[in-house]
Amino acid sequence: MADADPVSERLAAARPLSPHLSVYKPIITMAMSIAHRISGAALYAGAILLAFYLLGLALGPSAFSAVSWIASSLIGKAFVFLFSWALLHHLLGGVRHAIWDRGLYLDGPGRELLAKATLGGGVALTILLWAAVALFG
């Protein structure tokens, strides 16, 4: 194959490279964006497992006892706990984006405040939810 002409090679060498993650300083809004995407993907998996649980309920007592046994195991409870966190975190991330869509809190401190509120709120609401489940059944 013939080499490209020298002008094209010089222009290609002068073009800026695409920015990479190593160029940017990690900030909380970047981490919350990644967490929002991961929690959204986790909700798909959780919705499938919830559908299996409801299918077990619909199929009768023996099927329901099998899925209930899985859901009440330590791994099942941990999954349900993490699913509830993913749901609440993703919900608050959506609220954060809705606030930004209104043009509010777009300055640096506002973005940081909403990102921290999303993280803290998701954790706090998950703990409150599970405390209420423990207290009221």
N, C-alpha and C positions, 0 to 999 in steps of 0.2 A: 504494500500500500504506500502511496506517495505521501510525503510529508505535507502538512498544511503550509500555506504560504506564510512568510515571516510576519507580515502585518497582522494576520489573524492570530498567530501565536502570541505576539506582543499584546494585542488587545485582550486576549483571554487571560494572560498573566496579570494584566492591570485591573481586571474586574475584582471587586471585593468578594471575599468568600462569604457564604451563608453563615449567619450567626449560629452558634452552637450553645448548648446549655453551659459549657465551661466558660463562655464569655460573660454570662450573666451572674450576678451575685444572687444566691437563693434568698428569697424573701417570703414572708408568710402568705401573701396572696398567691404566689406561685405554688406553694405547698397546698393551699386550700383548693386551688384549681385542680391539681392532681388528685387530691383526696375526693373532690366532687365527682370526678370521672370514675375513680375506683369504686366509690360508694354506689354510683349509678349502675356500674357493671355488676356489683354484688347484689343489687336489688333484683336484677334479672334472675340470678341463681336462686335467690330467696323466694321469688315469686313462683318459680318452678317447684321448689320444695313445698311451698304453701299449697300449691295446686295438688300435689301428691297427698298432702295431709287432708285436704278437703275431699279428694277422691276416696281416700280411706274411710272418711266419715260417711260418704254416700254409699259405699259398697257394703256396709254392714258392720256388725259388732266385731267380728274376727279381724277384718282388715283394719278397722279403727284401732283395735287394741295393739296391733303390730306397729302402726305409725305413731300411736301415742307412746308406746314403749320407747321408740327411737327418739321422739321429741322430748321425753322426760329423762333421757339419759344425760350424763354430764356433757357429752359432746353436743347433744341436741340442745340442751339449755344454753351452752356457750354460743352455739350458732344462732339461736333465737335472740340472745342478748346482742350479739354483733349485728344481726339483721335489724334489730330495733335501732341501734346506734346509726347504722347506715341510712335507714329511713329518715330519722330525725336530722342527721347531718345533711343529707341530700336536700331535704325540705328547707332547711335554713340556708343552704347554699342557693337554692332557687329564690328565696326571699331576698338574699343579698343581691342577686343579679337583677331582681325586679326593682330594688331600690336604685341600683346603678342605672337601670333603663330609664328611670324617672329623672336622671341627671343629678342625683343626690350623692353625697359622700364620695365624689370622684377625686378629691384631692388626696395627697399622700397620707395624712393622718386619718382621714375618713376611710380610705381603703383598708388601712391597718386595723382600725377599730372594728369595721364590719367583719374582716377576716378573723380576728380574735374572738368576736362575738359568735361567729359561726362555729368555731372550734369549741369554745367554752359552752355555748348554748347546746350544742349536740351532746356533749358529755353530760351536762347538768340535766337536760331533759330525759336522757336515757336513765340516769340514776334515779330521778324522780319517778319515772314510769315504773321502774322495777321496785322501788320502795313502795309505791302504791299497790303494785301486784302482791308484794309480800304482806302488806298490811290488810288489804281488803280482799285478797284472793282473786 
